[in-house]
Amino acid sequence: MSSRRILVLGPCGSGKTFLTRQLSRILELPAIHLDANFWHQGWVSTPQPEWRGVVSSLIRQENWIMDGTYESTLDLRIPAAEAIIMVKRPRWSCLWGVVRRSIFYRNKPRPDAPSSQPIDLAYLRYIWRYPAHTDSLVTELIREHGPDLPVIKLDNRKSVARLLSALQGGSCGV
């Protein structure tokens, strides 16, 4: 993979962070986890005007793999990217991913965000509605802000494993 600025997008619980960590290791690029930059201790969010400034600063770095959909800043991040990876997983799989992560990181620090993430109805609703609402918005923003960017769509664990295997073997040229 020759790209040096890669966005990893998809619903919560889809495996974006796992993929980003693996890509970071294989490609020797720094990983930027947007959750770690947006959420502060106690899951207090960064105010929107300040958040856009944070993202503007992050995308100015020379190389990165950035995970997190954060639709409100895709207009900044897509033009700065050289490639996009979209992780698409079924709703139930994403919900299970969030529950599994919550159990695994209970009382432990997370590598990508503050610990003890609250799982409320609004969060679950966002995950459930992602395929019908957010996915089409993300696709439209890619068309608008990066129509010529290569987009890799990974729709199951096998496709993620194939990509990682190809990159480790040096046979992927995106």
DAWO-V411268 format. One record per residue. N is the residue number from 0. NEAR is the number of other ideal C-beta (glycine too) atoms within 8 Angstrom. Layout:
((N:NEAR) (N:NEAR))
This chain:
((0:10) (1:5) (2:10) (3:9) (4:12) (5:17) (6:12) (7:15) (8:12) (9:11) (10:14) (11:10) (12:14) (13:12) (14:12) (15:12) (16:11) (17:7) (18:15) (19:14) (20:10) (21:9) (22:17) (23:12) (24:7) (25:9) (26:10) (27:5) (28:11) (29:8) (30:12) (31:11) (32:13) (33:11) (34:10) (35:9) (36:10) (37:11) (38:10) (39:8) (40:5) (41:5) (42:10) (43:6) (44:8) (45:10) (46:6) (47:7) (48:6) (49:8) (50:13) (51:11) (52:8) (53:11) (54:14) (55:9) (56:7) (57:11) (58:12) (59:5) (60:8) (61:4) (62:7) (63:14) (64:13) (65:16) (66:15) (67:11) (68:9) (69:10) (70:9) (71:7) (72:10) (73:13) (74:9) (75:11) (76:13) (77:14) (78:8) (79:7) (80:14) (81:7) (82:14) (83:15) (84:15) (85:11) (86:14) (87:10) (88:13) (89:5) (90:10) (91:6) (92:10) (93:15) (94:12) (95:9) (96:13) (97:14) (98:10) (99:8) (100:11) (101:10) (102:7) (103:7) (104:11) (105:7) (106:5) (107:7) (108:5) (109:10) (110:6) (111:8) (112:9) (113:11) (114:9) (115:7) (116:11) (117:6) (118:8) (119:6) (120:5) (121:6) (122:11) (123:11) (124:8) (125:10) (126:14) (127:8) (128:9) (129:13) (130:9) (131:6) (132:8) (133:12) (134:11) (135:8) (136:9) (137:13) (138:8) (139:8) (140:12) (141:14) (142:7) (143:8) (144:10) (145:10) (146:7) (147:3) (148:11) (149:7) (150:9) (151:10) (152:8) (153:12) (154:6) (155:7) (156:6) (157:6) (158:10) (159:12) (160:8) (161:8) (162:12) (163:12) (164:8) (165:9) (166:12) (167:7) (168:6) (169:5) (170:5) (171:8) (172:5) (173:8))
